[in-house]
Amino acid sequence: MPYDSPSLANETLDPYSARVAHAFETVGPAVVHIHAEGRRAGSGSGVLFAPDGYLLTNSHVVSGGSRFLGSLTDGRRFEAHLVGDDPATDLAVLRLQGAGLPHASFGSSARLRVGQLVVAIGNPLGFQATVTAGIVSALGRTLRSPSGRLIPSVIQTDAPLNPGNSGGALVDGEGRVVGINTAMIGGAQGLCFAIGIDTAADVTMRLMRDGRVRRARLGLAGQTIMLDQRLARRLRRTESSAVQVLEIPDRGPAAHAGIERGDVILEFAGAGIFAVDDLHRLLTAELAGQDLPMVILRGAGLRRFDIRPELDE
């Protein structure tokens, strides 16, 4: 058997290296180098998720651009057009003018665990198809988007990122995209962030359908927390998590309804709330102006409020 046989090559790798290599070989061909021309020229990365050229990237990669070019790892280059842009989550969808293209599969960011292996694939500083590896350092972080809105359920990783990685793929050891790399803390070491793919997939669907995302708002900021398991059983929760209110920043719907800082949201509009993403998925524009029930845990007791979301322009 020749030395460069794939099976023999894989046998020579230790388990960690084999998983990194597998992630790169699976998703690397679907990672695109994006060059934006226009009012603000720039470049970044994107990841193809459909064979007909649809790709996911960061809003800040395409912001100010009027013409886009996408380069694949095999050297092919395609014109691209903007399908939709959502600065509130720093996500955008482009479509390359090609067909039968390599594409990646989405995993689930909700199933990630702290300490899990993740691989970042992108085009830092113009070096195409670069792979770095690390672990999930923390889950449930928030980041301020270019629009000023807080992005929930952000993944913190120590997989090194550099300018140009933005919009690239964060991949698990099975070769599934679990996040879209979006930011790093300058001057720090190992503080990098990716938007969870569950959030990204929801935004992508809306952008492909409408070209934009219209939302309702509750006028609160919250974070996903874990409940005591005994409490979760007493409340008959299917998952031991909920959303705690961190801030009531203005005289919006939450303040008018009587929601307070520290309240724990268990249900909204008849649906169980287990993570911040659950609220964001429910808060479509259609809910604006409707009186909707919210069940919260305050202290040791349950309380029910009616809250009327506002259209978030």
C-alpha positions as CSV (number, residue, x, y, z in Angstrom):
1,M,0.0,0.0,0.0
2,P,1.5,3.4,-0.9
3,Y,2.6,5.6,2.0
4,D,0.2,8.4,0.9
5,S,-2.9,6.3,1.0
6,P,-5.6,8.1,3.0
7,S,-6.3,5.1,5.2
8,L,-2.6,4.8,6.1
9,A,-2.2,8.5,6.5
10,N,-5.1,8.6,9.0
11,E,-3.5,5.7,10.9
12,T,-0.4,7.7,11.5
13,L,-2.2,10.5,13.2
14,D,-3.0,10.7,16.9
15,P,-6.7,11.0,17.7
16,Y,-6.6,14.7,18.3
17,S,-4.8,15.4,15.0
18,A,-7.1,13.0,13.2
19,R,-10.2,14.9,14.3
20,V,-8.7,18.3,13.3
21,A,-7.7,16.9,9.9
22,H,-11.1,15.4,9.4
23,A,-12.8,18.7,10.3
24,F,-10.6,20.6,7.8
25,E,-11.0,18.0,5.0
26,T,-14.7,18.0,5.4
27,V,-15.4,21.7,5.7
28,G,-12.3,23.4,4.2
29,P,-13.5,23.1,0.5
30,A,-16.7,25.0,1.5
31,V,-14.9,27.9,3.1
32,V,-14.8,30.9,0.7
33,H,-12.4,33.9,0.6
34,I,-14.7,37.0,0.1
35,H,-13.4,40.2,-1.4
36,A,-15.7,43.2,-1.2
37,E,-15.4,46.2,-3.4
38,G,-17.2,49.5,-3.1
39,R,-17.5,52.3,-0.5
40,R,-15.3,50.2,1.8
41,A,-13.1,47.6,0.3
42,G,-12.3,44.6,2.4
43,S,-12.1,40.9,2.7
44,G,-13.1,38.0,4.9
45,S,-14.4,34.5,4.9
46,G,-17.7,32.7,4.3
47,V,-19.0,29.2,4.4
48,L,-21.1,27.6,1.7
49,F,-24.1,25.7,3.0
50,A,-25.9,24.8,-0.3
51,P,-24.6,23.4,-3.6
52,D,-26.3,26.3,-5.5
53,G,-23.9,28.9,-4.0
54,Y,-25.6,30.2,-0.9
55,L,-23.0,31.1,1.8
56,L,-23.1,32.6,5.3
57,T,-20.7,35.3,6.4
58,N,-20.5,38.3,8.8
59,S,-22.4,41.5,8.1
60,H,-19.3,43.5,8.8
61,V,-17.5,41.6,6.0
62,V,-20.0,42.9,3.4
63,S,-20.9,46.2,4.9
64,G,-20.3,49.0,2.4
65,G,-19.6,46.7,-0.4
66,S,-21.3,46.9,-3.8
67,R,-19.5,44.1,-5.6
68,F,-18.4,40.8,-4.2
69,L,-16.0,38.1,-5.4
70,G,-15.7,34.6,-3.9
71,S,-12.7,32.4,-4.3
72,L,-12.8,28.7,-3.5
73,T,-9.8,26.6,-2.3
74,D,-9.6,24.9,-5.7
75,G,-8.9,28.3,-7.3
76,R,-12.3,28.9,-8.8
77,R,-13.6,32.5,-8.5
78,F,-17.2,33.6,-8.8
79,E,-19.2,36.8,-8.7
80,A,-21.5,37.0,-5.7
81,H,-24.6,39.1,-4.9
82,L,-26.0,40.0,-1.5
83,V,-29.1,38.1,-0.6
84,G,-29.7,39.7,2.8
85,D,-27.9,41.4,5.7
86,D,-28.7,41.5,9.4
87,P,-26.3,43.9,11.3
88,A,-28.2,43.1,14.5
89,T,-26.6,39.6,14.6
90,D,-23.6,40.5,12.4
91,L,-24.7,37.9,9.8
92,A,-25.2,38.1,6.0
93,V,-26.0,35.7,3.2
94,L,-24.4,35.9,-0.2
95,R,-24.9,33.7,-3.3
96,L,-22.1,32.8,-5.6
97,Q,-22.9,32.6,-9.3
98,G,-22.2,28.8,-9.5
99,A,-23.7,25.4,-9.1
100,G,-22.6,22.0,-7.8
101,L,-20.4,23.7,-5.3
102,P,-18.9,22.1,-2.2
103,H,-20.9,22.8,0.9
104,A,-20.8,22.2,4.6
105,S,-23.4,20.8,7.0
106,F,-24.7,22.6,10.1
107,G,-24.4,21.0,13.5
108,S,-26.0,22.3,16.7
109,S,-24.4,25.0,18.9
110,A,-26.9,24.1,21.7
111,R,-25.2,20.7,22.1
112,L,-21.7,22.1,22.5
113,R,-19.9,21.5,25.8
114,V,-17.2,23.6,27.4
115,G,-13.8,21.9,26.7
116,Q,-15.0,20.4,23.4
117,L,-12.6,20.5,20.5
118,V,-13.4,23.1,17.8
119,V,-11.6,24.0,14.6
120,A,-11.6,27.5,13.0
121,I,-11.3,27.6,9.2
122,G,-10.9,30.9,7.3
123,N,-8.6,33.2,5.4
124,P,-6.7,35.3,8.0
125,L,-4.7,38.2,6.5
126,G,-5.3,36.8,3.0
127,F,-3.8,33.3,3.7
128,Q,-6.5,31.1,2.2
129,A,-7.8,27.9,3.8
130,T,-6.0,28.3,7.1
131,V,-7.0,26.1,10.0
132,T,-6.5,26.6,13.7
133,A,-7.8,24.5,16.6
134,G,-8.8,25.0,20.2
135,I,-11.6,24.3,22.6
136,V,-14.9,25.8,23.6
137,S,-13.8,28.1,26.4
138,A,-17.3,29.3,27.4
139,L,-20.9,29.3,26.2
140,G,-23.7,31.8,26.4
141,R,-21.6,34.9,25.9
142,T,-23.0,38.1,24.5
143,L,-21.3,40.4,22.0
144,R,-22.2,43.9,20.8
145,S,-23.1,43.8,17.1
146,P,-22.2,46.6,14.6
147,S,-25.8,47.8,15.0
148,G,-25.4,48.1,18.8
149,R,-27.6,45.2,19.6
150,L,-26.4,42.4,21.9
151,I,-25.9,39.1,20.1
152,P,-26.9,36.2,22.4
153,S,-25.5,32.7,22.8
154,V,-22.1,33.5,21.5
155,I,-19.4,30.8,21.7
156,Q,-16.0,31.7,23.2
157,T,-13.1,29.8,21.9
158,D,-9.3,29.8,22.1
159,A,-8.9,28.7,18.5
160,P,-6.8,31.6,17.2
161,L,-8.5,34.1,14.9
162,N,-7.0,37.0,12.9
163,P,-8.4,39.7,10.6
164,G,-9.9,37.8,7.6
165,N,-11.2,34.9,9.7
166,S,-14.5,36.8,10.1
167,G,-17.4,34.9,8.5
168,G,-15.5,31.6,8.5
169,A,-16.5,28.3,10.0
170,L,-16.1,27.1,13.5
171,V,-16.3,23.3,13.2
172,D,-16.7,20.4,15.6
173,G,-14.6,17.2,15.5
174,E,-17.3,15.5,13.4
175,G,-16.9,18.1,10.6
176,R,-20.2,20.0,11.3
177,V,-20.3,23.8,11.4
178,V,-21.3,24.9,14.9
179,G,-20.5,28.6,14.7
180,I,-19.5,31.6,12.4
181,N,-16.3,33.2,13.6
182,T,-16.9,36.9,14.2
183,A,-14.5,38.6,16.6
184,M,-11.4,38.5,18.7
185,I,-10.2,40.7,21.6
186,G,-7.2,42.7,20.4
187,G,-4.2,42.4,22.6
188,A,-5.5,39.4,24.4
189,Q,-4.6,35.8,24.0
190,G,-7.2,33.1,23.3
191,L,-10.2,35.3,23.5
192,C,-12.1,34.7,20.3
193,F,-15.8,34.5,19.5
194,A,-18.3,32.8,17.1
195,I,-22.0,33.3,16.6
196,G,-23.7,30.0,17.4
197,I,-25.0,28.1,14.3
198,D,-28.5,27.8,15.8
199,T,-28.8,31.6,15.8
200,A,-27.2,31.8,12.4
201,A,-29.5,29.1,10.8
202,D,-32.6,30.9,12.0
203,V,-31.3,34.3,10.7
204,T,-30.3,32.7,7.4
205,M,-33.8,31.3,6.8
206,R,-35.3,34.8,7.3
207,L,-32.7,36.5,5.1
208,M,-33.3,34.0,2.3
209,R,-37.0,34.5,2.5
210,D,-37.3,38.2,3.1
211,G,-33.8,39.8,2.5
212,R,-34.0,41.2,6.0
213,V,-35.0,40.3,9.6
214,R,-37.8,42.2,11.2
215,R,-38.2,41.6,14.9
216,A,-40.3,42.4,17.9
217,R,-38.7,43.5,21.2
218,L,-39.4,43.0,24.9
219,G,-37.2,45.8,26.2
220,L,-35.0,43.6,28.3
221,A,-31.5,42.0,28.2
222,G,-31.1,38.4,29.5
223,Q,-28.8,35.4,29.7
224,T,-29.2,31.7,29.7
225,I,-28.7,30.2,33.1
226,M,-28.8,26.7,34.6
227,L,-31.5,25.9,37.2
228,D,-31.0,23.7,40.2
229,Q,-32.0,20.3,39.1
230,R,-34.3,19.8,42.0
231,L,-36.1,23.0,41.1
232,A,-36.3,22.1,37.5
233,R,-37.9,18.8,38.4
234,R,-40.4,20.6,40.7
235,L,-41.3,22.9,37.9
236,R,-41.5,19.9,35.5
237,R,-39.0,21.4,33.1
238,T,-37.8,19.3,30.2
239,E,-34.4,21.0,30.4
240,S,-32.6,22.5,33.4
241,S,-32.2,26.0,32.0
242,A,-34.1,29.2,31.6
243,V,-33.4,32.9,30.9
244,Q,-32.6,35.4,33.7
245,V,-33.3,39.1,33.2
246,L,-30.1,41.1,33.5
247,E,-31.3,44.6,32.5
248,I,-34.5,46.5,31.8
249,P,-32.7,49.2,29.8
250,D,-35.7,51.5,28.9
251,R,-39.4,52.1,29.5
252,G,-40.3,49.4,27.1
253,P,-42.7,46.4,27.2
254,A,-40.9,44.6,30.0
255,A,-40.9,47.6,32.3
256,H,-44.6,48.4,31.5
257,A,-45.5,44.7,32.2
258,G,-43.8,44.8,35.6
259,I,-40.8,42.5,34.8
260,E,-37.9,43.1,37.1
261,R,-34.1,42.5,37.0
262,G,-33.3,39.1,38.4
263,D,-36.6,37.5,37.2
264,V,-36.2,34.1,35.5
265,I,-38.3,33.7,32.4
266,L,-39.8,30.2,32.1
267,E,-42.5,30.6,29.5
268,F,-43.4,33.2,26.8
269,A,-46.3,33.1,24.4
270,G,-47.2,29.6,25.5
271,A,-43.8,28.2,24.8
272,G,-41.1,27.0,27.2
273,I,-38.1,29.2,27.4
274,F,-34.8,27.4,27.9
275,A,-32.3,29.8,26.3
276,V,-32.0,33.3,25.0
277,D,-32.3,31.9,21.5
278,D,-35.8,30.7,22.3
279,L,-36.9,34.2,22.9
280,H,-35.3,35.6,19.8
281,R,-36.8,32.9,17.6
282,L,-40.3,33.7,19.0
283,L,-40.0,37.5,18.7
284,T,-41.0,37.8,15.1
285,A,-42.6,41.0,13.8
286,E,-46.0,39.3,13.8
287,L,-46.1,39.3,17.6
288,A,-45.7,43.1,17.9
289,G,-48.8,44.7,19.5
290,Q,-50.2,41.5,20.9
291,D,-50.7,40.9,24.6
292,L,-48.8,37.7,25.3
293,P,-48.4,35.7,28.6
294,M,-45.1,35.4,30.3
295,V,-44.4,33.1,33.2
296,I,-41.5,34.0,35.4
297,L,-39.8,32.7,38.6
298,R,-39.4,35.5,41.1
299,G,-37.8,34.4,44.4
300,A,-39.5,31.1,45.2
301,G,-42.8,31.8,43.5
302,L,-44.2,31.7,40.0
303,R,-45.8,34.8,38.5
304,R,-47.7,35.4,35.3
305,F,-47.6,38.7,33.3
306,D,-49.1,39.9,30.1
307,I,-46.5,41.6,27.9
308,R,-47.0,43.5,24.6
309,P,-43.9,43.3,22.4
310,E,-43.0,46.3,20.2
311,L,-41.8,46.3,16.6
312,D,-38.0,46.7,16.7
313,E,-37.2,49.0,13.8
